Amino acid sequence: MGHLVMAQPRHDPVMFKEVFDLLPLIPGSTAVDGTLGLAGHALEMIRRISPGGKFLGTDWDRQMLEIAKDRIGKPEGTQIDLERCDYREIPKLMQKRSWRADGILLDLGLNSAQIDDPERGIAFKSEGVLDMRMDKTSGEPAASLLNRMSLDQLERVLWENGDERWARAIARKIVERRKVAPLKTTQDLVDCVLAAIPVKARDRRIHPATRTFMAIRL
């Protein structure tokens, strides 16, 4: 009986042609991808600066960085440096190497591969651990946040970050539920939202938990 092989996540870069119409990359150039992700843009950047180019790629997500490293490999004739860090550290990294960039790319926003990963708990379409962090080595998981914040704090987060008009009711339901058992999964949070918002009052255009998940992610 064969082994089951898990497929690697996939992310197709948006506006691919438009990005490379603007980036002035030729063989020998120095390029920086500050949001490396799954290397969708990086592979083309490296192709354009080879041979003789230099490439710096950064990402704060260890899992994404490992996949990108595997996909990029070790192309001949081009210097490749990959760092696990926030893109705000790029100036320091460039100064350390005495490099001057010819083109820098920042593809800001959530990576669909991260959203679809149930182990991150970013989305509610599949049940997973209620984490929501991009970098699991730092910060506080969403579950921990929801299980310790006061009723007023929860309401303020939901209202100010998500413009959720049922913020008080949802916050109250979270506090009630965690007295029985701490929130652990995305479904736990979805259940709180569904229990708080009357069926007839729900917006049919979006899932009732959309604003709550956005607010907690922020």
URCORSUL-V869146 format. One record per backbone hydrogen bond with DSSP energy under -0.5 kcal/mol. NH is the residue of the N-H (numbers start at 1). CO is the residue of the C=O. Records with the same first field share a line. If there is no record, write none. Layout:
BEGIN
NH->CO / CO
END
This chain:
BEGIN
5->3
6->4
13->11
16->13
19->15
20->16
21->17
22->18 / 19
23->19
25->23
26->24
28->49
29->26
31->29 / 54
32->103
33->56
34->32 / 105
35->105
36->58
39->36
43->39
44->40
45->41
46->42
47->43
48->44
49->45
50->46
52->77
54->29
55->79
56->31
57->81
58->33
59->83
62->60
65->61
66->62
67->63
68->64
69->65
70->66
71->67
72->68
73->69
78->75
79->53
80->78
81->55 / 79
83->57
85->59 / 83
89->86
90->87
93->89
94->90
95->91
96->92
97->93
98->94 / 95
99->94
102->30
103->30
105->32
108->106
114->111
115->111
116->112
117->114
118->116
120->117
121->117
122->117
123->115
130->184
131->129
132->120
136->134
138->135
142->131
143->130
145->141
146->142
147->143
148->144 / 145
149->145
154->150
155->151
156->152
157->153
158->154
159->155
160->156
161->157
162->157 / 158
163->159
164->158
165->163
167->164
170->166
171->167
172->168
173->169
174->170
175->171
176->172
177->173
178->174
179->175 / 176
180->176 / 177
181->177
186->128
189->185
190->186
191->187
192->188
193->189
194->190
195->191
196->192
197->193
198->196
201->198
202->198 / 199
204->202
206->203
210->207
213->209
214->210
215->211
216->212
217->213
218->214
END
